[in-house]
């Protein structure tokens, strides 16, 4: 992540990290909901 700083602003790196982490989170949640529908209610409670 530090090597990316030469060709992009640190703020864009932080924003990219947030978008990437949110994308991974929603992808995992979507897979859990698809395989185990009851997990959706459990995750929604969190």
Secondary structure, DSSP 8 states (H G I E B T S, - for coil): --GGGGTS-HHHHHHHHHHHHHHHHHHHHHHHHHH-HHHHHHHHH-
